[in-house]
Amino acid sequence: MSVAHILVVDDEPDIRELVRDILEDENYAVNTAEDAAAARQALRDRRPDLILLDIWMPDLDGISLLKEWSQGRGLPCSVIMMSGHGTVETAVEATRLGAYDFLEKPLSLAKLLLTVERALEADRLAQENVGLRRRAAPVIEPIGHSPVIQRLREQVKRVAQHDSWVLISGEPGSGRETFARYLHAHSPRRDRPFIDVGVSAISKGNAARELFGSEREGNIQYGRLEQAAGGTLFLDEVADMDLEAQAQLVGALDTGSFMRVGGSVPVSVDVRVIAATQRDLHKTVEEGKFREDLFYQLNVVPLVVPALRDHREDIPALLESAVDRLVEQDKLPYRRFSIGAQNVLRHHNWPGNIRELKNLVQRVLILGNGDEIGVQEVEAAMGAAQVTAAATAVPGVSFDQPLRDARDAFEKSYLEYQLEKHGGNVSQMAEEAEMERTHLYRKLRDRGIEIKDRR
């Protein structure tokens, strides 16, 4: 497992070597650059976790280099500025451009190490939030006292100690990401990033750029693999990855290196991959929609998260946990579920699993009143949800899935309906849908809908 990688940019050899020796004694991996040109090359070779950047250099000053790096998607990582002749105006400008902190020379050993430690932690937290859906912080400890959940927790903790890749399967809402984070938290990589990639949210044809990054005219965009360096890359709904990106991922996992889109030099990376899917990947491989070699690479250790209906005895604990979280985070009034209400919920089938349960708890806390949640209130809340779902039933769409997934499923059903209705006539379909034909063709292609099959 890799340690934090720090790039030191300073034109004074004595300063470079002193800082390198200090940081290497603290078990950091250190690379140095004497000027802006060498710093640019170092960033091209590898994404650092932290940059220590001198302000006064012969070819280009540190502020100008910081401004260059801050363009586009922003700084590649946390940057600490260093200077023996800094001014207030310089420090303000560096902060405005995104620098984490400003150290004066001669450097204080204690302050240097403390600032480096805090900057690395800030970068780790920032990277863990790249691409995450807006939601409450996930529960690290999977809830449940049932034998099946206890066995799975122990199995995950054993697997976490080995650096093998893991494939987690289970129904939507069952807690696959919770177990992925739990695995990461118990692994030797726990202090490195956990990067969550929702594969289904990546637009078609853009997966390679998202995963591997890109290079264009010296401008480097780091992909999710480099952002997860030394840590864990979580590929949620990996079955939705397009075949081209699958082929590149196979090569990256085989060799431990890859090429950025538009790049010419291989980039080495050390990362653990955890993939998750709700589909039967064996069947997806047979259908030719998922590469067999990638399946076997990911499926080193298979883990299956059970549906909630298969561990109903955990429902009281899950209810209590959901109430506590909503009371603390959303400031909702505390209420408890009566024994009768819990019994009703234990007999529900839970097609949306734990996510559906959390949604129901939020609903009754918002709409109800009184200290206790009774049977009638629970039945009314569940009935209202079922009536609403039935009134708006669309194949593949569930109110207990992320908005992005529900929108994609609705669009596909809508387009298939319109195409069937008009016998494959795109002109008539575009007129009724009030869409420009080129945009409509693109939508159909992105959703995998074949026009010729409907004519």
N, C-alpha and C positions, 0 to 999 in steps of 0.2 A: 504494500500500500504506500502511495506517495505521501510525502510530507508537504507542508505549505512551501510554495515556490515564490521567491522574492527577487525582483529585479532592482539592482542598485545602479542608478545613472549619475555619474559624477566625473568631471574631467580631471580631478586630482587623484593620482594613483594611490597616494597614502590613505586618503579618505576611503576610497573604494575598498582597498584591502583590509583596512581596519574594520569597516562595517561588515564586510564579508566574514571576517574571522569571528566577530562578535555573534553574528546571526547563525553561523554554522555551529558554533559552540552551543547554541540553543536548539539545535537539531532542525534548522530550516535549510532548505535547498536554496542556494544563492547563485544568481548569474549577474554579471556586471557589464556595463557599457560605458565607454568613455565619452561619447557624444551622442547627438540626436540620431545620426545615421545608424550607429550601432544599436541604439535603443529601438529604432524602427525594425531593424532586422531581428532583434531578440523577440519582439512581439509577434513577428511573422512566424518565428520558429515555434513559439509556445505561448499560451496565455498564462501570465503570472497571476498569482493570488494577491500580490501587493507590489507597488512600485515606490521606491524611494528616489525622488527626482531633485537634482540640484537645480538652482535657478540660473546661476551664471555659468554658461558653457561657451566654448569658442565658436562653434558653427551656428547654433540656434539656442536661444535662451529657454529655460524650463517652462516659463509661462506660455511662450509661443507653442512649445511642444504639447503642453497641457491643453491648450486651445485646439490644436489639431486633433488630439485624441478625443476631445469631448464632442466633436461634431458627429453627426449621424445618430447612432443609438446611445451615445454617451461614453463615458470612460470605461475601459475594459475591466477595471478592478479599482479597488481603493488606491489612492495616490497620496503619499506624504511628501510635502515639499521640504527642501533643506536649503539653508543659505546662511552665510556669515555676514551678509550685508543687506539683509532684508529690511523693508520699510512696511509701515502699516498699510500703505496703498497696495504694495505687492501682495501682502497676506490677504487683503480683502479681495483682490482680483483672483488669486488662486482659489479662495473659498467659493467665489462666484462661479468659477469654472468647474467646481465639483471636487476640489482637493479635500481629503479627509482632515488633514492637520498640517501644521507648519512648525518645523523644528529649526532652532537657531544653532549655528556652529559657534564654538566647538560643541559637539554633541555630548549630552549627558547620557551615560550608559543606561541608567535606570529609566529615564524618560523615553529613550529610544525604544527599549524593550517593551515598556508599558504601552506606548503608542502603537507599536507594531502589533502587539497582541490584540488591542482593541480594534484596530483597523481590519485585521484578518477576520475577527468575529463579525464586524459590520458587513464585510464583503460576503461572508458565508451566509448570513441571514438574508442579504439582498439577493444572492443567487438562488437561494431556496424559494424565493417568491417569484422568480422569473416564470412567466406564463401560467402561474397558478390562478385558478378560478377564485373569485371573491367569495370567501366563505369563512365561517368561524374556524378557529384553530382545531385541527383534528385531534381526536383522543388518542394519545400515545398507547395507552394500555387497552387492548380490546376487552370489552365488557362481557362478562359471562362466567358462571360457575358450572355450567353443564359439562359432562365428560368430554363431549366433542370439542368444545371451545378450549377447555383446559389442555387436552391433548394437542390441539393445533398450536396453542401458545408455546407449549414446551418444545414442539417440533420446530417452530420458527426460531426459538432461542438457540437450539442446537445448530440449525442450518446457518444462523447468523455468524457463527464462529468460523465458518469455512467460506472461502471467497468464490464459491460457485454461483453460477447464474440460476435464477429462479423463475418459474412460470406459475403465476397465481391465476386460477380459474374460479369462477363463481358468478352467480346472477347479479344483475345491476342492483346496487344499493346494499349488497351483502357485507361490505366492509373490506374489499380487496386492498384499497389504498391504506386503510388503517393498519392492516397486517404488513404491508410493504414498509410503512414508516416504522412499525414496531421492530421489524427485522433490521432495518438500518440503525435504529437506536441501540440495538444490542450487538452490533457488529464492531470490529476494530475501526471501521470507517465512520463511526458516529460523529466525529468532530469535523468531518469534511462535508461538502454539500450533498443535499438530497434534492435532485432536480426532477420535477414532475412534468412529463410531456403527455398531454392529451392528444394522442395520434389522430383521433377522429375530428379534432378541431383544426388540424392543419389542412389548408386548402390543397386540392389535388395538384400534384406536380411540384409542390413546394417543400415536401418532406426532407429532401436531401439538403436544401439550404438551411432548413430549421435545425436539423440534426448535426450537420457537419460544418456549417458556417460558410463564409464566402470571402473572396479576395477580389478587389477591383481597383485598379490604379493606386495601389498602395493602401487602400482603405480596407481594414480587416473587420469582419463581423464574426464573432465567435459563436459557434453553434452549441447546442445543448450538451454534446459530448464533452467539449472542452470546458464548459461551465461546470460539469459534474466531475472534473478531473480529481482523482483521489477519493471520490465519494461514490454515490449511487445514482444511476440513471433509471428512473421509473417510467416505463413505456406503457401507459394505460390504453386499453383497447388496441393492442399491437396488431390485431388482425386487420385493422383498417389501413395499415401502411401500404402504399402503392408498391408494385413489384420492383420498380427501379431503385427506390430507397432501400427495399429489402436486400437487393443484390449488393449495394454499397455497405449496408450494415453487416452483412455476412463477411465481407472482406475486412472491415474494421475489427470485428470480433476475432477473426482468424489471426490477423497480423499484429493487432494492437496499434495500428496506425491507419490513417485515412488522408484523403486529399480534400481540402476545402473546395467548394464550387468556384472555379476560376483560378484555383491555386496550382502551383507547379512543384511544391515541395511537400513530402509526406509529413504529417503531424502525428507524433506519438501521444498516446493517451492511456492512462491507467484508470479504469472505471469498472464498477460492478453493475451489471444490468439485471433489473427485476422487471419482468413483463407481466401484464395482466390482460385477461380476455374473458368475455362472457360467452364466446362462441366455442364450438367443438373444433379445435384446430386440426385434428386428424381429418375431419370432413372437409375443412377449408383447404387443406393440402391436396386432398383427392380431387377437389374441384378446380385445382390449378390457380387458386387465388392467394396461396401463401406458399413460400418456398420451403421445400422439405428440409434443405440443409439448415436454414435459419430456425426452423421448428426444433430440430435436434440440438442446435446450439443453445437455444433458450431453455429447452425442457430438461436441463440437467437435474434440477430438483423440482418436481411438480408439487404444488400445494393447492388444495381445494378448500375454499371457504364455503361452509354450508349455508343454505338458505335459512332464513329465520324460522320458517315452519318446521325445520329439522332440529331446532333447539329452543322450543317454546318456553322451556323452564327458565330461560334467561330474560324473558320479557319484563318481569318486575324490576330487575336490576337495570335493564336498558331504559325503562321508563324513568326510574329515579335519576339515572345519569343525565338523561335528556332534560328533565325538569331543572336539575341543579345547574346545568350549563346555560339554559335559557334565562334562568333567574339571575345568574351572575353576569352574563354577557349582554343580554337584551333588557335587563332590568324589569322583567315580567314578574307579576306577583306569584309567590310560591303557593302551589296547590298540590295536594296529594291524591293519588288514585285510590279509590275504595277497593276492598277485596273483590267485590262483585264486578267492578269495572275491569280490574286486572284479569279476572276470570273470563270476561267477554273477549278481551284482547288476546288472551292465550288461545282462544278457539278461532281467531281470525286467520285467514290463509296467508296474508302478507305478501302479495305479489310484488310489492315494491321494497320488501325486506326492511332493513334497519332505517333506510332513508324515509320510507313511508311512515314508520313508527315515529321518527323525529318530527316529521311534518304534522302528524296528528297531535302530538304533544304540544307543538307550537300553536296549533289551531285552537285547542281547548283552553290554553293559558291566555290567549289573546281575547277570545270571544266569551269565555265563561267567567263566573264569579263565585265567591265562597271558598272555604278552605278545602273542601273535598270535591273531587270529580267522580260523579256517580255513574251508574249503568246507563240511565237515560241520556245523559249528556254525551257519553262515549258513543252510544248507538246513533244519536242524532248527528254527531260529527262524522262518523263513518258513513252514515247514510247520505249525508250531504255531499261527501266526496264522491261516493259511488254514483249518485244521480248526476252530478256535474260531469264526471268522467263519461257516463253513458250518453249524456246529451251532446258531448263533443267528441265522441269516439272516432278516432282515426287510427288505422292500422299502424302499429309501431310507435305511436305517441303515448307517452305516459306523463301525468302531472308529477310523478315522482322521479323524474330524470332531469338533468341539467337543461336549461332553456335552449342552449345551443343544439343539443341532441334532439330535443323535441321539435325545434324549428326545422332542422334538416329532415327529420322523418316526415313532418307535415308537408314540406315542399315536395318531397319525392312522391307522396301519396296524391297530392294535388295535381302534379304534372302527369302522373300516370292516368289519373281520372280524366283529365282534359284530353290527353292523347287518345285514350280509348274512345271518348265521347265523339271526337272529330275524325275517327278512323285514320289517325296518323297524319292528318292534314295540318301542317305546322302553321300555315298562313291563317286558317280559321282559329286555331288554338291561340296564336299570338294576339289576334283581334279580340277574342273573348277575355284573355288574361290581361289585356292592355299592356303588352310587353313588346319591345323591339325584337325582331326575329333573331338577330345575331346574339343578343343577350339570352334569348330563349334557347337557342341551340347550345350555347355554352352551359346553361343550367342543366339541360337534358344530359349533356355529355358528363358533367361533373357528378350527376346523380346516377350514372351508369345505366340510363334508360335508352334502349335502342329503338329508333324511330321505325326502321324497316320492319321490325317485328309486329308493328301495329297496323301496317297497311294491308 
